[in-house]
Amino acid sequence: MSTLKKNKRIKRAKLEKLYGDRKPARGNNVQQRGKYKYLGGNGRQTTGVTRRLFKRNLQKIRVVEDGRVVRRRVPVSMIRAGLIEKPQVVDPFAIPNE
């Protein structure tokens, strides 16, 4: 095994540890017809089941990673939870306080 592949796997594992698994989850899309029994119907009947993907809500943002600012695709759930460290925004024309 070459070191290039090994380093790539190490880097990918590090990103997965930081941002979680960003792959879409799989599930089913169920088509039904009919009226519920408690509403006076005969019950719901399934007319079709197809596979689908539950995609993560990924946003491309700037993130502080190992002291450097990089762009990453990060799930919004992690941004809202405060798990992502964003870079400090500095006004370019402000006079620094001493």
MODELLER restraints for C-alpha pairs under 7 A, 6 or more apart:
rsr = mdl.restraints
at = mdl.atoms
rsr.add(forms.Gaussian(group=physical.xy_distance, feature=features.Distance(at['CA:19:A'], at['CA:74:A']), mean=6.60, stdev=0.5))
rsr.add(forms.Gaussian(group=physical.xy_distance, feature=features.Distance(at['CA:22:A'], at['CA:56:A']), mean=6.68, stdev=0.5))
rsr.add(forms.Gaussian(group=physical.xy_distance, feature=features.Distance(at['CA:24:A'], at['CA:53:A']), mean=5.87, stdev=0.5))
rsr.add(forms.Gaussian(group=physical.xy_distance, feature=features.Distance(at['CA:24:A'], at['CA:54:A']), mean=5.44, stdev=0.5))
rsr.add(forms.Gaussian(group=physical.xy_distance, feature=features.Distance(at['CA:24:A'], at['CA:55:A']), mean=4.48, stdev=0.5))
rsr.add(forms.Gaussian(group=physical.xy_distance, feature=features.Distance(at['CA:24:A'], at['CA:56:A']), mean=5.97, stdev=0.5))
rsr.add(forms.Gaussian(group=physical.xy_distance, feature=features.Distance(at['CA:25:A'], at['CA:53:A']), mean=5.70, stdev=0.5))
rsr.add(forms.Gaussian(group=physical.xy_distance, feature=features.Distance(at['CA:25:A'], at['CA:54:A']), mean=5.05, stdev=0.5))
rsr.add(forms.Gaussian(group=physical.xy_distance, feature=features.Distance(at['CA:25:A'], at['CA:55:A']), mean=6.59, stdev=0.5))
rsr.add(forms.Gaussian(group=physical.xy_distance, feature=features.Distance(at['CA:26:A'], at['CA:52:A']), mean=5.97, stdev=0.5))
rsr.add(forms.Gaussian(group=physical.xy_distance, feature=features.Distance(at['CA:26:A'], at['CA:53:A']), mean=4.72, stdev=0.5))
rsr.add(forms.Gaussian(group=physical.xy_distance, feature=features.Distance(at['CA:26:A'], at['CA:54:A']), mean=6.01, stdev=0.5))
rsr.add(forms.Gaussian(group=physical.xy_distance, feature=features.Distance(at['CA:27:A'], at['CA:51:A']), mean=5.93, stdev=0.5))
rsr.add(forms.Gaussian(group=physical.xy_distance, feature=features.Distance(at['CA:27:A'], at['CA:52:A']), mean=5.49, stdev=0.5))
rsr.add(forms.Gaussian(group=physical.xy_distance, feature=features.Distance(at['CA:27:A'], at['CA:53:A']), mean=6.15, stdev=0.5))
rsr.add(forms.Gaussian(group=physical.xy_distance, feature=features.Distance(at['CA:27:A'], at['CA:54:A']), mean=6.94, stdev=0.5))
rsr.add(forms.Gaussian(group=physical.xy_distance, feature=features.Distance(at['CA:28:A'], at['CA:49:A']), mean=6.36, stdev=0.5))
rsr.add(forms.Gaussian(group=physical.xy_distance, feature=features.Distance(at['CA:28:A'], at['CA:50:A']), mean=5.65, stdev=0.5))
rsr.add(forms.Gaussian(group=physical.xy_distance, feature=features.Distance(at['CA:28:A'], at['CA:51:A']), mean=4.63, stdev=0.5))
rsr.add(forms.Gaussian(group=physical.xy_distance, feature=features.Distance(at['CA:28:A'], at['CA:52:A']), mean=5.55, stdev=0.5))
rsr.add(forms.Gaussian(group=physical.xy_distance, feature=features.Distance(at['CA:29:A'], at['CA:49:A']), mean=5.69, stdev=0.5))
rsr.add(forms.Gaussian(group=physical.xy_distance, feature=features.Distance(at['CA:29:A'], at['CA:50:A']), mean=5.23, stdev=0.5))
rsr.add(forms.Gaussian(group=physical.xy_distance, feature=features.Distance(at['CA:29:A'], at['CA:51:A']), mean=6.09, stdev=0.5))
rsr.add(forms.Gaussian(group=physical.xy_distance, feature=features.Distance(at['CA:29:A'], at['CA:52:A']), mean=6.19, stdev=0.5))
rsr.add(forms.Gaussian(group=physical.xy_distance, feature=features.Distance(at['CA:30:A'], at['CA:46:A']), mean=6.97, stdev=0.5))
rsr.add(forms.Gaussian(group=physical.xy_distance, feature=features.Distance(at['CA:30:A'], at['CA:48:A']), mean=5.97, stdev=0.5))
rsr.add(forms.Gaussian(group=physical.xy_distance, feature=features.Distance(at['CA:30:A'], at['CA:49:A']), mean=4.66, stdev=0.5))
rsr.add(forms.Gaussian(group=physical.xy_distance, feature=features.Distance(at['CA:30:A'], at['CA:50:A']), mean=6.69, stdev=0.5))
rsr.add(forms.Gaussian(group=physical.xy_distance, feature=features.Distance(at['CA:31:A'], at['CA:46:A']), mean=5.90, stdev=0.5))
rsr.add(forms.Gaussian(group=physical.xy_distance, feature=features.Distance(at['CA:31:A'], at['CA:47:A']), mean=5.59, stdev=0.5))
rsr.add(forms.Gaussian(group=physical.xy_distance, feature=features.Distance(at['CA:31:A'], at['CA:48:A']), mean=5.12, stdev=0.5))
rsr.add(forms.Gaussian(group=physical.xy_distance, feature=features.Distance(at['CA:31:A'], at['CA:49:A']), mean=6.34, stdev=0.5))
rsr.add(forms.Gaussian(group=physical.xy_distance, feature=features.Distance(at['CA:32:A'], at['CA:44:A']), mean=6.40, stdev=0.5))
rsr.add(forms.Gaussian(group=physical.xy_distance, feature=features.Distance(at['CA:32:A'], at['CA:45:A']), mean=5.47, stdev=0.5))
rsr.add(forms.Gaussian(group=physical.xy_distance, feature=features.Distance(at['CA:32:A'], at['CA:46:A']), mean=4.36, stdev=0.5))
rsr.add(forms.Gaussian(group=physical.xy_distance, feature=features.Distance(at['CA:32:A'], at['CA:47:A']), mean=5.42, stdev=0.5))
rsr.add(forms.Gaussian(group=physical.xy_distance, feature=features.Distance(at['CA:33:A'], at['CA:44:A']), mean=5.79, stdev=0.5))
rsr.add(forms.Gaussian(group=physical.xy_distance, feature=features.Distance(at['CA:33:A'], at['CA:45:A']), mean=5.50, stdev=0.5))
rsr.add(forms.Gaussian(group=physical.xy_distance, feature=features.Distance(at['CA:33:A'], at['CA:46:A']), mean=6.61, stdev=0.5))
rsr.add(forms.Gaussian(group=physical.xy_distance, feature=features.Distance(at['CA:34:A'], at['CA:43:A']), mean=6.20, stdev=0.5))
rsr.add(forms.Gaussian(group=physical.xy_distance, feature=features.Distance(at['CA:34:A'], at['CA:44:A']), mean=4.79, stdev=0.5))
rsr.add(forms.Gaussian(group=physical.xy_distance, feature=features.Distance(at['CA:34:A'], at['CA:45:A']), mean=6.16, stdev=0.5))
rsr.add(forms.Gaussian(group=physical.xy_distance, feature=features.Distance(at['CA:35:A'], at['CA:41:A']), mean=4.58, stdev=0.5))
rsr.add(forms.Gaussian(group=physical.xy_distance, feature=features.Distance(at['CA:35:A'], at['CA:42:A']), mean=6.41, stdev=0.5))
rsr.add(forms.Gaussian(group=physical.xy_distance, feature=features.Distance(at['CA:35:A'], at['CA:43:A']), mean=5.60, stdev=0.5))
rsr.add(forms.Gaussian(group=physical.xy_distance, feature=features.Distance(at['CA:35:A'], at['CA:44:A']), mean=5.77, stdev=0.5))
rsr.add(forms.Gaussian(group=physical.xy_distance, feature=features.Distance(at['CA:36:A'], at['CA:42:A']), mean=6.69, stdev=0.5))
rsr.add(forms.Gaussian(group=physical.xy_distance, feature=features.Distance(at['CA:36:A'], at['CA:43:A']), mean=4.67, stdev=0.5))
rsr.add(forms.Gaussian(group=physical.xy_distance, feature=features.Distance(at['CA:36:A'], at['CA:44:A']), mean=5.74, stdev=0.5))
rsr.add(forms.Gaussian(group=physical.xy_distance, feature=features.Distance(at['CA:37:A'], at['CA:43:A']), mean=4.79, stdev=0.5))
rsr.add(forms.Gaussian(group=physical.xy_distance, feature=features.Distance(at['CA:56:A'], at['CA:75:A']), mean=6.43, stdev=0.5))
rsr.add(forms.Gaussian(group=physical.xy_distance, feature=features.Distance(at['CA:57:A'], at['CA:75:A']), mean=5.46, stdev=0.5))
rsr.add(forms.Gaussian(group=physical.xy_distance, feature=features.Distance(at['CA:57:A'], at['CA:76:A']), mean=5.86, stdev=0.5))
rsr.add(forms.Gaussian(group=physical.xy_distance, feature=features.Distance(at['CA:58:A'], at['CA:73:A']), mean=5.67, stdev=0.5))
rsr.add(forms.Gaussian(group=physical.xy_distance, feature=features.Distance(at['CA:58:A'], at['CA:74:A']), mean=5.16, stdev=0.5))
rsr.add(forms.Gaussian(group=physical.xy_distance, feature=features.Distance(at['CA:58:A'], at['CA:75:A']), mean=4.39, stdev=0.5))
rsr.add(forms.Gaussian(group=physical.xy_distance, feature=features.Distance(at['CA:58:A'], at['CA:76:A']), mean=6.09, stdev=0.5))
rsr.add(forms.Gaussian(group=physical.xy_distance, feature=features.Distance(at['CA:59:A'], at['CA:73:A']), mean=5.27, stdev=0.5))
rsr.add(forms.Gaussian(group=physical.xy_distance, feature=features.Distance(at['CA:59:A'], at['CA:74:A']), mean=5.43, stdev=0.5))
rsr.add(forms.Gaussian(group=physical.xy_distance, feature=features.Distance(at['CA:59:A'], at['CA:75:A']), mean=6.29, stdev=0.5))
rsr.add(forms.Gaussian(group=physical.xy_distance, feature=features.Distance(at['CA:59:A'], at['CA:76:A']), mean=6.57, stdev=0.5))
rsr.add(forms.Gaussian(group=physical.xy_distance, feature=features.Distance(at['CA:60:A'], at['CA:71:A']), mean=6.53, stdev=0.5))
rsr.add(forms.Gaussian(group=physical.xy_distance, feature=features.Distance(at['CA:60:A'], at['CA:72:A']), mean=5.50, stdev=0.5))
rsr.add(forms.Gaussian(group=physical.xy_distance, feature=features.Distance(at['CA:60:A'], at['CA:73:A']), mean=4.31, stdev=0.5))
rsr.add(forms.Gaussian(group=physical.xy_distance, feature=features.Distance(at['CA:60:A'], at['CA:74:A']), mean=6.34, stdev=0.5))
rsr.add(forms.Gaussian(group=physical.xy_distance, feature=features.Distance(at['CA:61:A'], at['CA:71:A']), mean=5.51, stdev=0.5))
rsr.add(forms.Gaussian(group=physical.xy_distance, feature=features.Distance(at['CA:61:A'], at['CA:72:A']), mean=5.75, stdev=0.5))
rsr.add(forms.Gaussian(group=physical.xy_distance, feature=features.Distance(at['CA:61:A'], at['CA:73:A']), mean=6.49, stdev=0.5))
rsr.add(forms.Gaussian(group=physical.xy_distance, feature=features.Distance(at['CA:62:A'], at['CA:69:A']), mean=6.35, stdev=0.5))
rsr.add(forms.Gaussian(group=physical.xy_distance, feature=features.Distance(at['CA:62:A'], at['CA:70:A']), mean=5.51, stdev=0.5))
rsr.add(forms.Gaussian(group=physical.xy_distance, feature=features.Distance(at['CA:62:A'], at['CA:71:A']), mean=4.43, stdev=0.5))
rsr.add(forms.Gaussian(group=physical.xy_distance, feature=features.Distance(at['CA:62:A'], at['CA:72:A']), mean=6.39, stdev=0.5))
rsr.add(forms.Gaussian(group=physical.xy_distance, feature=features.Distance(at['CA:62:A'], at['CA:86:A']), mean=6.50, stdev=0.5))
rsr.add(forms.Gaussian(group=physical.xy_distance, feature=features.Distance(at['CA:63:A'], at['CA:69:A']), mean=5.52, stdev=0.5))
rsr.add(forms.Gaussian(group=physical.xy_distance, feature=features.Distance(at['CA:63:A'], at['CA:70:A']), mean=5.43, stdev=0.5))
rsr.add(forms.Gaussian(group=physical.xy_distance, feature=features.Distance(at['CA:63:A'], at['CA:71:A']), mean=6.03, stdev=0.5))
rsr.add(forms.Gaussian(group=physical.xy_distance, feature=features.Distance(at['CA:63:A'], at['CA:72:A']), mean=6.68, stdev=0.5))
rsr.add(forms.Gaussian(group=physical.xy_distance, feature=features.Distance(at['CA:63:A'], at['CA:85:A']), mean=5.97, stdev=0.5))
rsr.add(forms.Gaussian(group=physical.xy_distance, feature=features.Distance(at['CA:63:A'], at['CA:86:A']), mean=4.88, stdev=0.5))
rsr.add(forms.Gaussian(group=physical.xy_distance, feature=features.Distance(at['CA:63:A'], at['CA:87:A']), mean=6.17, stdev=0.5))
rsr.add(forms.Gaussian(group=physical.xy_distance, feature=features.Distance(at['CA:64:A'], at['CA:70:A']), mean=6.42, stdev=0.5))
rsr.add(forms.Gaussian(group=physical.xy_distance, feature=features.Distance(at['CA:64:A'], at['CA:85:A']), mean=5.70, stdev=0.5))
rsr.add(forms.Gaussian(group=physical.xy_distance, feature=features.Distance(at['CA:64:A'], at['CA:86:A']), mean=5.73, stdev=0.5))
rsr.add(forms.Gaussian(group=physical.xy_distance, feature=features.Distance(at['CA:64:A'], at['CA:87:A']), mean=5.65, stdev=0.5))
rsr.add(forms.Gaussian(group=physical.xy_distance, feature=features.Distance(at['CA:69:A'], at['CA:87:A']), mean=6.76, stdev=0.5))
rsr.add(forms.Gaussian(group=physical.xy_distance, feature=features.Distance(at['CA:78:A'], at['CA:84:A']), mean=6.39, stdev=0.5))
